[in-house]
Amino acid sequence: MKNAKILITSSHRPTRNTRRFIKALSKVVPNAVKVNRGKQTFKLLVLQAVDINADKILVVRNRKGNPGFIDVYKVAVTSMELVKICTLRICGYLIDEAYKGIHQVETSIIKRGDALLESEFPPDILECILKAFNISTFQKEQRAQGNSICVNIEHFKTRGRIGVEVTFNSCNSSTRYLVIRICSKSNDSS
């Protein structure tokens, strides 16, 4: 489903930081639609997803007042249910105000697809990142076309935390819009 959208929402009672994070995330993820959750149940979210032709729902949950987790769900249209694919643990993020100038992202690509395949990323985290954010991998020779966001994925290790840093930036300039640090599951204390 190439034209399928991703519905991005929060858990109940999001903090101001989580709402801001969701707003930025919905701008950098291709075909993303931000929905204010309010008191909506998963059943109502499934109905909204079906209405807008979304095949995935991302639910951002709080942790100590900040975005802490991204739960990735697949929309099962036949049973009208959500099937959990994976969860990403956020252990840090940076939002640049430049994201407000983004209009309708068409594609999200990784600049160095070959380096990614040779890396030592935990496969479950990498697979979840690619699915959650609609990221395509291309070889070096291919260039971004149209209104694209380039994504850099790198390892990080600081203060006992290890994980993956995902940077969404402009393909045409050095502007960074959003940086998300995702910790490995071995550090997940919840």
Backbone as JSON Lines, residues from 0, in Angstrom:
{"i":0,"aa":"M","n":[0.83,-1.18,0.0],"ca":[0.0,0.0,0.0],"c":[0.88,1.24,0.0]}
{"i":1,"aa":"K","n":[1.23,1.68,-1.15],"ca":[2.16,2.8,-1.28],"c":[1.56,4.11,-0.8]}
{"i":2,"aa":"N","n":[0.27,4.34,-1.02],"ca":[-0.36,5.59,-0.62],"c":[-0.93,5.54,0.79]}
{"i":3,"aa":"A","n":[-0.73,4.45,1.51],"ca":[-1.27,4.33,2.86],"c":[-0.64,5.37,3.77]}
{"i":4,"aa":"K","n":[-1.43,5.82,4.71],"ca":[-0.98,6.84,5.63],"c":[-0.67,6.23,6.98]}
{"i":5,"aa":"I","n":[-0.02,7.03,7.82],"ca":[0.26,6.65,9.2],"c":[-0.47,7.63,10.09]}
{"i":6,"aa":"L","n":[-1.25,7.11,11.01],"ca":[-1.93,7.95,11.98],"c":[-1.03,8.06,13.2]}
{"i":7,"aa":"I","n":[-0.73,9.28,13.63],"ca":[0.13,9.5,14.8],"c":[-0.7,10.17,15.88]}
{"i":8,"aa":"T","n":[-0.68,9.59,17.07],"ca":[-1.45,10.12,18.19],"c":[-0.69,9.87,19.48]}
{"i":9,"aa":"S","n":[-1.31,10.23,20.59],"ca":[-0.68,10.05,21.9],"c":[-1.49,9.06,22.72]}
{"i":10,"aa":"S","n":[-0.94,8.71,23.86],"ca":[-1.74,7.99,24.84],"c":[-2.65,9.03,25.48]}
{"i":11,"aa":"H","n":[-3.52,8.6,26.37],"ca":[-4.4,9.55,27.06],"c":[-3.55,10.48,27.92]}
{"i":12,"aa":"R","n":[-3.96,11.73,28.05],"ca":[-3.31,12.75,28.87],"c":[-1.85,13.01,28.49]}
{"i":13,"aa":"P","n":[-1.6,13.42,27.26],"ca":[-0.22,13.73,26.87],"c":[0.25,15.03,27.53]}
{"i":14,"aa":"T","n":[1.54,15.12,27.79],"ca":[2.1,16.36,28.31],"c":[2.34,17.33,27.16]}
{"i":15,"aa":"R","n":[2.66,18.55,27.48],"ca":[2.96,19.55,26.45],"c":[4.15,19.11,25.6]}
{"i":16,"aa":"N","n":[5.17,18.53,26.24],"ca":[6.35,18.06,25.5],"c":[5.98,16.94,24.52]}
{"i":17,"aa":"T","n":[5.1,16.04,24.95],"ca":[4.67,14.95,24.08],"c":[3.86,15.47,22.9]}
{"i":18,"aa":"R","n":[2.99,16.44,23.14],"ca":[2.2,17.02,22.04],"c":[3.12,17.7,21.03]}
{"i":19,"aa":"R","n":[4.13,18.41,21.5],"ca":[5.08,19.08,20.61],"c":[5.89,18.05,19.8]}
{"i":20,"aa":"F","n":[6.29,16.98,20.46],"ca":[7.03,15.89,19.79],"c":[6.18,15.27,18.68]}
{"i":21,"aa":"I","n":[4.91,15.0,18.98],"ca":[4.01,14.41,17.98],"c":[3.83,15.34,16.79]}
{"i":22,"aa":"K","n":[3.71,16.63,17.06],"ca":[3.55,17.6,15.99],"c":[4.76,17.59,15.06]}
{"i":23,"aa":"A","n":[5.97,17.58,15.64],"ca":[7.2,17.53,14.83],"c":[7.31,16.21,14.09]}
{"i":24,"aa":"L","n":[7.01,15.1,14.77],"ca":[7.1,13.78,14.15],"c":[6.15,13.66,12.96]}
{"i":25,"aa":"S","n":[4.95,14.2,13.11],"ca":[3.98,14.11,12.02],"c":[4.39,14.93,10.8]}
{"i":26,"aa":"K","n":[5.26,15.91,11.0],"ca":[5.76,16.71,9.87],"c":[6.87,16.01,9.1]}
{"i":27,"aa":"V","n":[7.69,15.18,9.78],"ca":[8.85,14.57,9.12],"c":[8.59,13.16,8.6]}
{"i":28,"aa":"V","n":[7.53,12.52,9.05],"ca":[7.2,11.17,8.58],"c":[6.28,11.29,7.37]}
{"i":29,"aa":"P","n":[6.65,10.64,6.26],"ca":[5.81,10.72,5.05],"c":[4.41,10.18,5.27]}
{"i":30,"aa":"N","n":[3.43,10.86,4.69],"ca":[2.02,10.46,4.75],"c":[1.48,10.32,6.16]}
{"i":31,"aa":"A","n":[2.01,11.11,7.09],"ca":[1.55,11.06,8.48],"c":[0.4,12.03,8.7]}
{"i":32,"aa":"V","n":[-0.53,11.58,9.52],"ca":[-1.67,12.4,9.9],"c":[-1.72,12.42,11.43]}
{"i":33,"aa":"K","n":[-1.66,13.62,12.01],"ca":[-1.7,13.78,13.45],"c":[-3.15,13.83,13.9]}
{"i":34,"aa":"V","n":[-3.48,13.06,14.94],"ca":[-4.83,13.03,15.48],"c":[-4.75,13.27,16.98]}
{"i":35,"aa":"N","n":[-5.55,14.22,17.47],"ca":[-5.63,14.43,18.91],"c":[-6.45,13.3,19.51]}
{"i":36,"aa":"R","n":[-5.87,12.6,20.48],"ca":[-6.48,11.38,21.02],"c":[-7.69,11.67,21.9]}
{"i":37,"aa":"G","n":[-7.55,12.6,22.82],"ca":[-8.65,12.85,23.75],"c":[-9.02,11.58,24.49]}
{"i":38,"aa":"K","n":[-10.3,11.24,24.48],"ca":[-10.78,10.04,25.18],"c":[-11.04,8.88,24.23]}
{"i":39,"aa":"Q","n":[-10.54,8.98,23.0],"ca":[-10.81,7.95,22.0],"c":[-10.19,6.61,22.4]}
{"i":40,"aa":"T","n":[-10.96,5.56,22.2],"ca":[-10.48,4.2,22.43],"c":[-9.75,3.71,21.18]}
{"i":41,"aa":"F","n":[-9.11,2.57,21.3],"ca":[-8.44,1.98,20.13],"c":[-9.44,1.68,19.02]}
{"i":42,"aa":"K","n":[-10.65,1.27,19.38],"ca":[-11.68,0.98,18.37],"c":[-11.98,2.23,17.53]}
{"i":43,"aa":"L","n":[-12.09,3.38,18.18],"ca":[-12.34,4.62,17.44],"c":[-11.12,5.03,16.62]}
{"i":44,"aa":"L","n":[-9.93,4.77,17.12],"ca":[-8.72,5.06,16.34],"c":[-8.66,4.19,15.09]}
{"i":45,"aa":"V","n":[-9.08,2.93,15.22],"ca":[-9.11,2.04,14.05],"c":[-10.08,2.58,13.01]}
{"i":46,"aa":"L","n":[-11.24,3.04,13.44],"ca":[-12.22,3.6,12.5],"c":[-11.66,4.83,11.79]}
{"i":47,"aa":"Q","n":[-10.96,5.7,12.54],"ca":[-10.34,6.87,11.91],"c":[-9.27,6.44,10.92]}
{"i":48,"aa":"A","n":[-8.47,5.44,11.31],"ca":[-7.4,4.96,10.42],"c":[-7.99,4.42,9.12]}
{"i":49,"aa":"V","n":[-9.06,3.66,9.22],"ca":[-9.7,3.12,8.02],"c":[-10.26,4.25,7.16]}
{"i":50,"aa":"D","n":[-10.84,5.26,7.79],"ca":[-11.4,6.4,7.04],"c":[-10.35,7.14,6.23]}
{"i":51,"aa":"I","n":[-9.14,7.27,6.76],"ca":[-8.1,8.03,6.05],"c":[-7.13,7.13,5.29]}
{"i":52,"aa":"N","n":[-7.43,5.82,5.23],"ca":[-6.58,4.86,4.52],"c":[-5.21,4.71,5.18]}
{"i":53,"aa":"A","n":[-5.19,4.67,6.5],"ca":[-3.93,4.47,7.24],"c":[-3.76,2.99,7.53]}
{"i":54,"aa":"D","n":[-2.55,2.48,7.32],"ca":[-2.3,1.08,7.62],"c":[-1.53,0.89,8.93]}
{"i":55,"aa":"K","n":[-1.04,2.0,9.52],"ca":[-0.34,1.94,10.8],"c":[-0.77,3.07,11.71]}
{"i":56,"aa":"I","n":[-0.67,2.82,13.0],"ca":[-0.92,3.85,14.01],"c":[0.29,3.88,14.94]}
{"i":57,"aa":"L","n":[0.84,5.08,15.15],"ca":[1.9,5.28,16.12],"c":[1.29,5.96,17.34]}
{"i":58,"aa":"V","n":[1.47,5.36,18.51],"ca":[0.98,5.94,19.75],"c":[2.19,6.32,20.59]}
{"i":59,"aa":"V","n":[2.35,7.62,20.86],"ca":[3.46,8.1,21.67],"c":[3.0,8.17,23.12]}
{"i":60,"aa":"R","n":[3.72,7.47,23.99],"ca":[3.39,7.44,25.42],"c":[4.38,8.29,26.21]}
{"i":61,"aa":"N","n":[3.89,8.86,27.32],"ca":[4.72,9.67,28.21],"c":[5.61,8.8,29.09]}
{"i":62,"aa":"R","n":[6.71,9.4,29.5],"ca":[7.57,8.82,30.53],"c":[8.21,9.99,31.25]}
{"i":63,"aa":"K","n":[7.83,10.2,32.5],"ca":[8.35,11.29,33.32],"c":[8.16,12.65,32.64]}
{"i":64,"aa":"G","n":[7.0,12.87,32.05],"ca":[6.67,14.16,31.46],"c":[7.16,14.39,30.04]}
{"i":65,"aa":"N","n":[7.9,13.46,29.5],"ca":[8.44,13.57,28.14],"c":[7.96,12.39,27.31]}
{"i":66,"aa":"P","n":[8.09,12.49,25.96],"ca":[7.79,11.31,25.15],"c":[8.75,10.19,25.53]}
{"i":67,"aa":"G","n":[8.22,9.04,25.88],"ca":[9.07,7.95,26.36],"c":[9.05,6.7,25.49]}
{"i":68,"aa":"F","n":[7.93,6.47,24.83],"ca":[7.78,5.25,24.02],"c":[6.95,5.56,22.79]}
{"i":69,"aa":"I","n":[7.26,4.85,21.7],"ca":[6.42,4.89,20.5],"c":[5.97,3.46,20.24]}
{"i":70,"aa":"D","n":[4.68,3.23,20.41],"ca":[4.1,1.92,20.11],"c":[3.64,1.93,18.66]}
{"i":71,"aa":"V","n":[4.06,0.93,17.9],"ca":[3.72,0.85,16.48],"c":[2.69,-0.27,16.31]}
{"i":72,"aa":"Y","n":[1.54,0.1,15.75],"ca":[0.44,-0.84,15.53],"c":[0.11,-0.93,14.05]}
{"i":73,"aa":"K","n":[-0.24,-2.13,13.63],"ca":[-0.75,-2.36,12.28],"c":[-2.27,-2.41,12.38]}
{"i":74,"aa":"V","n":[-2.93,-1.78,11.42],"ca":[-4.39,-1.77,11.41],"c":[-4.88,-3.02,10.69]}
{"i":75,"aa":"A","n":[-5.57,-3.89,11.42],"ca":[-6.16,-5.09,10.83],"c":[-7.58,-4.73,10.42]}
{"i":76,"aa":"V","n":[-7.75,-4.44,9.14],"ca":[-9.03,-3.94,8.63],"c":[-10.12,-4.99,8.75]}
{"i":77,"aa":"T","n":[-9.8,-6.23,8.48],"ca":[-10.83,-7.28,8.49],"c":[-11.43,-7.48,9.88]}
{"i":78,"aa":"S","n":[-10.59,-7.45,10.91],"ca":[-11.09,-7.65,12.28],"c":[-11.33,-6.33,13.01]}
{"i":79,"aa":"M","n":[-10.98,-5.19,12.36],"ca":[-11.12,-3.86,12.95],"c":[-10.41,-3.78,14.31]}
{"i":80,"aa":"E","n":[-9.17,-4.28,14.33],"ca":[-8.36,-4.25,15.55],"c":[-6.97,-3.72,15.23]}
{"i":81,"aa":"L","n":[-6.25,-3.41,16.29],"ca":[-4.85,-3.01,16.16],"c":[-3.98,-4.17,16.61]}
{"i":82,"aa":"V","n":[-2.94,-4.44,15.82],"ca":[-1.98,-5.49,16.15],"c":[-0.65,-4.81,16.43]}
{"i":83,"aa":"K","n":[-0.14,-4.97,17.63],"ca":[1.11,-4.32,18.0],"c":[2.28,-4.96,17.26]}
{"i":84,"aa":"I","n":[3.05,-4.12,16.56],"ca":[4.22,-4.6,15.81],"c":[5.46,-4.53,16.69]}
{"i":85,"aa":"C","n":[5.67,-3.37,17.33],"ca":[6.87,-3.19,18.14],"c":[6.75,-1.91,18.96]}
{"i":86,"aa":"T","n":[7.72,-1.71,19.85],"ca":[7.78,-0.51,20.67],"c":[9.2,0.03,20.63]}
{"i":87,"aa":"L","n":[9.31,1.35,20.45],"ca":[10.61,2.03,20.5],"c":[10.68,2.82,21.8]}
{"i":88,"aa":"R","n":[11.78,2.66,22.54],"ca":[11.97,3.41,23.79],"c":[12.78,4.66,23.48]}
{"i":89,"aa":"I","n":[12.18,5.83,23.71],"ca":[12.85,7.1,23.46],"c":[13.64,7.47,24.71]}
{"i":90,"aa":"C","n":[14.93,7.71,24.54],"ca":[15.75,8.11,25.69],"c":[16.36,9.49,25.46]}
{"i":91,"aa":"G","n":[15.83,10.22,24.51],"ca":[16.26,11.58,24.27],"c":[15.75,12.05,22.92]}
{"i":92,"aa":"Y","n":[15.56,13.36,22.8],"ca":[15.11,13.91,21.52],"c":[15.48,15.38,21.46]}
{"i":93,"aa":"L","n":[15.53,15.89,20.24],"ca":[15.82,17.3,20.0],"c":[14.93,17.76,18.85]}
{"i":94,"aa":"I","n":[14.19,18.83,19.08],"ca":[13.3,19.37,18.06],"c":[13.81,20.75,17.66]}
{"i":95,"aa":"D","n":[14.03,20.95,16.36],"ca":[14.41,22.26,15.85],"c":[13.15,22.94,15.31]}
{"i":96,"aa":"E","n":[13.0,24.21,15.59],"ca":[11.81,24.95,15.15],"c":[11.66,24.99,13.63]}
{"i":97,"aa":"A","n":[12.71,24.63,12.9],"ca":[12.64,24.62,11.43],"c":[11.6,23.63,10.91]}
{"i":98,"aa":"Y","n":[11.2,22.65,11.73],"ca":[10.22,21.66,11.28],"c":[8.9,22.32,10.9]}
{"i":99,"aa":"K","n":[8.61,23.48,11.47],"ca":[7.34,24.16,11.2],"c":[7.2,24.57,9.74]}
{"i":100,"aa":"G","n":[8.31,24.69,9.02],"ca":[8.27,25.07,7.62],"c":[8.09,23.92,6.65]}
{"i":101,"aa":"I","n":[8.0,22.7,7.15],"ca":[7.86,21.52,6.28],"c":[6.41,21.39,5.82]}
{"i":102,"aa":"H","n":[6.25,21.1,4.51],"ca":[4.92,20.88,3.96],"c":[4.89,19.55,3.22]}
{"i":103,"aa":"Q","n":[4.0,18.68,3.55],"ca":[3.72,17.42,2.85],"c":[4.98,16.67,2.39]}
{"i":104,"aa":"V","n":[5.59,15.93,3.3],"ca":[6.76,15.12,2.96],"c":[6.32,13.93,2.12]}
{"i":105,"aa":"E","n":[7.0,13.73,1.0],"ca":[6.64,12.64,0.08],"c":[7.38,11.35,0.4]}
{"i":106,"aa":"T","n":[8.67,11.47,0.69],"ca":[9.45,10.28,0.99],"c":[10.45,10.57,2.1]}
{"i":107,"aa":"S","n":[10.88,9.5,2.74],"ca":[11.89,9.59,3.78],"c":[12.93,8.53,3.44]}
{"i":108,"aa":"I","n":[14.17,8.95,3.21],"ca":[15.18,7.99,2.75],"c":[16.42,8.03,3.64]}
{"i":109,"aa":"I","n":[17.11,6.91,3.66],"ca":[18.39,6.83,4.35],"c":[19.47,7.09,3.33]}
{"i":110,"aa":"K","n":[20.35,8.01,3.63],"ca":[21.4,8.38,2.69],"c":[22.37,7.24,2.41]}
{"i":111,"aa":"R","n":[22.76,6.53,3.46],"ca":[23.8,5.52,3.3],"c":[23.23,4.12,3.52]}
{"i":112,"aa":"G","n":[22.43,3.67,2.58],"ca":[21.8,2.37,2.71],"c":[22.79,1.22,2.81]}
{"i":113,"aa":"D","n":[23.9,1.3,2.08],"ca":[24.87,0.21,2.1],"c":[25.57,0.14,3.46]}
{"i":114,"aa":"A","n":[25.89,1.27,4.08],"ca":[26.53,1.28,5.39],"c":[25.57,0.73,6.44]}
{"i":115,"aa":"L","n":[24.32,0.99,6.26],"ca":[23.32,0.52,7.19],"c":[23.25,-1.01,7.21]}
{"i":116,"aa":"L","n":[23.33,-1.6,6.03],"ca":[23.25,-3.04,5.94],"c":[24.47,-3.72,6.55]}
{"i":117,"aa":"E","n":[25.62,-3.05,6.54],"ca":[26.84,-3.62,7.08],"c":[27.01,-3.35,8.57]}
{"i":118,"aa":"S","n":[26.14,-2.55,9.15],"ca":[26.3,-2.11,10.53],"c":[25.89,-3.19,11.52]}
{"i":119,"aa":"E","n":[26.1,-2.86,12.78],"ca":[25.78,-3.78,13.86],"c":[24.54,-3.31,14.63]}
{"i":120,"aa":"F","n":[23.61,-2.65,13.97],"ca":[22.4,-2.23,14.65],"c":[21.64,-3.46,15.14]}
{"i":121,"aa":"P","n":[21.03,-3.36,16.32],"ca":[20.15,-4.47,16.71],"c":[19.04,-4.6,15.67]}
{"i":122,"aa":"P","n":[18.89,-5.76,15.05],"ca":[17.94,-5.89,13.93],"c":[16.5,-5.57,14.32]}
{"i":123,"aa":"D","n":[16.08,-5.9,15.54],"ca":[14.7,-5.63,15.91],"c":[14.43,-4.12,16.02]}
{"i":124,"aa":"I","n":[15.39,-3.36,16.55],"ca":[15.24,-1.91,16.65],"c":[15.25,-1.29,15.26]}
{"i":125,"aa":"L","n":[16.18,-1.7,14.43],"ca":[16.28,-1.15,13.08],"c":[15.0,-1.43,12.28]}
{"i":126,"aa":"E","n":[14.5,-2.65,12.35],"ca":[13.28,-3.01,11.63],"c":[12.1,-2.18,12.12]}
{"i":127,"aa":"C","n":[12.0,-1.97,13.42],"ca":[10.92,-1.18,13.99],"c":[11.01,0.28,13.53]}
{"i":128,"aa":"I","n":[12.22,0.83,13.49],"ca":[12.42,2.21,13.04],"c":[11.97,2.36,11.59]}
{"i":129,"aa":"L","n":[12.39,1.44,10.73],"ca":[12.03,1.51,9.31],"c":[10.52,1.42,9.11]}
{"i":130,"aa":"K","n":[9.86,0.54,9.87],"ca":[8.41,0.39,9.75],"c":[7.67,1.59,10.32]}
{"i":131,"aa":"A","n":[8.1,2.06,11.48],"ca":[7.39,3.14,12.17],"c":[7.42,4.43,11.38]}
{"i":132,"aa":"F","n":[8.55,4.76,10.78],"ca":[8.72,6.07,10.17],"c":[8.65,6.06,8.65]}
{"i":133,"aa":"N","n":[8.19,4.95,8.05],"ca":[8.07,4.85,6.58],"c":[9.38,5.22,5.88]}
{"i":134,"aa":"I","n":[10.47,4.68,6.35],"ca":[11.78,5.0,5.78],"c":[12.13,3.99,4.7]}
{"i":135,"aa":"S","n":[12.62,4.48,3.58],"ca":[13.1,3.63,2.5],"c":[14.62,3.65,2.52]}
{"i":136,"aa":"T","n":[15.23,2.56,2.11],"ca":[16.69,2.54,2.0],"c":[17.06,2.54,0.53]}
{"i":137,"aa":"F","n":[18.0,3.41,0.18],"ca":[18.47,3.53,-1.18],"c":[19.99,3.49,-1.19]}
{"i":138,"aa":"Q","n":[20.54,3.14,-2.33],"ca":[21.99,3.16,-2.48],"c":[22.46,4.6,-2.62]}
{"i":139,"aa":"K","n":[23.77,4.8,-2.46],"ca":[24.37,6.14,-2.5],"c":[24.05,6.91,-3.78]}
{"i":140,"aa":"E","n":[24.01,6.18,-4.89],"ca":[23.87,6.85,-6.18],"c":[22.49,7.49,-6.37]}
{"i":141,"aa":"Q","n":[21.48,6.96,-5.69],"ca":[20.15,7.5,-5.86],"c":[20.01,8.79,-5.06]}
{"i":142,"aa":"R","n":[19.34,9.75,-5.64],"ca":[19.15,11.04,-4.99],"c":[17.7,11.24,-4.58]}
{"i":143,"aa":"A","n":[17.53,12.07,-3.59],"ca":[16.18,12.39,-3.13],"c":[15.48,13.21,-4.2]}
{"i":144,"aa":"Q","n":[14.23,12.88,-4.44],"ca":[13.44,13.6,-5.42],"c":[12.22,14.19,-4.73]}
{"i":145,"aa":"G","n":[11.73,15.3,-5.24],"ca":[10.54,15.92,-4.67],"c":[10.81,16.45,-3.28]}
{"i":146,"aa":"N","n":[9.78,16.47,-2.48],"ca":[9.88,16.96,-1.11],"c":[10.23,15.78,-0.2]}
{"i":147,"aa":"S","n":[11.53,15.54,-0.03],"ca":[12.0,14.39,0.73],"c":[12.71,14.8,2.0]}
{"i":148,"aa":"I","n":[12.66,13.91,2.97],"ca":[13.41,14.06,4.21],"c":[14.49,12.98,4.18]}
{"i":149,"aa":"C","n":[15.72,13.35,4.49],"ca":[16.79,12.37,4.59],"c":[16.95,11.98,6.05]}
{"i":150,"aa":"V","n":[17.23,10.71,6.27],"ca":[17.34,10.19,7.62],"c":[18.72,9.6,7.81]}
{"i":151,"aa":"N","n":[19.39,10.01,8.88],"ca":[20.66,9.41,9.26],"c":[20.43,8.57,10.5]}
{"i":152,"aa":"I","n":[20.96,7.36,10.5],"ca":[20.83,6.47,11.65],"c":[22.23,6.08,12.08]}
{"i":153,"aa":"E","n":[22.54,6.34,13.35],"ca":[23.87,6.05,13.88],"c":[23.77,5.47,15.28]}
{"i":154,"aa":"H","n":[24.81,4.73,15.67],"ca":[24.92,4.24,17.05],"c":[25.27,5.39,17.96]}
{"i":155,"aa":"F","n":[24.89,5.28,19.22],"ca":[25.41,6.19,20.23],"c":[25.63,5.41,21.51]}
{"i":156,"aa":"K","n":[26.55,5.93,22.32],"ca":[26.84,5.33,23.62],"c":[27.26,6.46,24.55]}
{"i":157,"aa":"T","n":[26.41,6.79,25.52],"ca":[26.72,7.83,26.49],"c":[26.16,7.46,27.85]}
{"i":158,"aa":"R","n":[26.91,7.75,28.88],"ca":[26.48,7.53,30.27],"c":[25.79,6.19,30.47]}
{"i":159,"aa":"G","n":[26.38,5.15,29.95],"ca":[25.85,3.81,30.13],"c":[24.68,3.46,29.23]}
{"i":160,"aa":"R","n":[24.22,4.39,28.44],"ca":[23.13,4.12,27.51],"c":[23.69,3.8,26.14]}
{"i":161,"aa":"I","n":[23.13,2.79,25.53],"ca":[23.5,2.48,24.15],"c":[22.22,2.44,23.32]}
{"i":162,"aa":"G","n":[22.33,2.81,22.08],"ca":[21.16,2.78,21.23],"c":[21.42,3.35,19.86]}
{"i":163,"aa":"V","n":[20.35,3.84,19.26],"ca":[20.38,4.33,17.89],"c":[19.85,5.77,17.88]}
{"i":164,"aa":"E","n":[20.57,6.63,17.17],"ca":[20.13,8.01,17.01],"c":[19.59,8.19,15.59]}
{"i":165,"aa":"V","n":[18.34,8.62,15.49],"ca":[17.67,8.82,14.2],"c":[17.52,10.32,13.99]}
{"i":166,"aa":"T","n":[18.14,10.85,12.92],"ca":[18.09,12.27,12.62],"c":[17.32,12.5,11.33]}
{"i":167,"aa":"F","n":[16.26,13.28,11.41],"ca":[15.48,13.67,10.24],"c":[15.96,15.04,9.81]}
{"i":168,"aa":"N","n":[16.49,15.15,8.6],"ca":[17.01,16.44,8.14],"c":[16.65,16.67,6.67]}
{"i":169,"aa":"S","n":[16.86,17.91,6.25],"ca":[16.58,18.28,4.87],"c":[17.6,17.61,3.95]}
{"i":170,"aa":"C","n":[17.15,17.09,2.84],"ca":[18.06,16.48,1.87],"c":[18.82,17.56,1.09]}
{"i":171,"aa":"N","n":[18.25,18.76,1.04],"ca":[18.84,19.83,0.24],"c":[19.7,20.79,1.05]}
{"i":172,"aa":"S","n":[19.68,20.69,2.36],"ca":[20.51,21.58,3.19],"c":[20.93,20.81,4.44]}
{"i":173,"aa":"S","n":[21.6,21.49,5.33],"ca":[22.07,20.83,6.55],"c":[21.1,21.01,7.71]}
{"i":174,"aa":"T","n":[19.88,21.44,7.44],"ca":[18.9,21.69,8.49],"c":[18.42,20.38,9.11]}
{"i":175,"aa":"R","n":[18.57,20.28,10.44],"ca":[18.04,19.14,11.18],"c":[16.69,19.53,11.76]}
{"i":176,"aa":"Y","n":[15.69,18.69,11.55],"ca":[14.36,18.97,12.05],"c":[14.09,18.27,13.38]}
{"i":177,"aa":"L","n":[14.44,17.0,13.44],"ca":[14.12,16.2,14.61],"c":[15.19,15.13,14.8]}
{"i":178,"aa":"V","n":[15.64,14.97,16.04],"ca":[16.6,13.92,16.39],"c":[15.95,13.1,17.51]}
{"i":179,"aa":"I","n":[15.9,11.78,17.31],"ca":[15.32,10.89,18.31],"c":[16.38,9.86,18.71]}
{"i":180,"aa":"R","n":[16.64,9.74,20.0],"ca":[17.52,8.69,20.5],"c":[16.67,7.54,20.99]}
{"i":181,"aa":"I","n":[16.94,6.36,20.46],"ca":[16.19,5.17,20.81],"c":[17.12,4.2,21.52]}
{"i":182,"aa":"C","n":[16.78,3.88,22.77],"ca":[17.63,3.0,23.57],"c":[17.29,1.54,23.27]}
{"i":183,"aa":"S","n":[18.29,0.7,23.44],"ca":[18.06,-0.72,23.22],"c":[17.21,-1.27,24.35]}
{"i":184,"aa":"K","n":[16.59,-2.4,24.13],"ca":[15.67,-2.99,25.1],"c":[16.37,-3.4,26.4]}
{"i":185,"aa":"S","n":[17.66,-3.68,26.33],"ca":[18.36,-4.08,27.54],"c":[18.4,-2.98,28.57]}
{"i":186,"aa":"N","n":[18.19,-1.73,28.13],"ca":[18.16,-0.6,29.06],"c":[16.76,-0.22,29.46]}
{"i":187,"aa":"D","n":[15.76,-0.94,29.0],"ca":[14.38,-0.58,29.27],"c":[14.0,-1.04,30.67]}
{"i":188,"aa":"S","n":[13.7,-0.08,31.53],"ca":[13.4,-0.39,32.92],"c":[11.89,-0.45,33.2]}
{"i":189,"aa":"S","n":[11.07,-0.29,32.17],"ca":[9.63,-0.32,32.44],"c":[9.0,-1.58,31.91]}
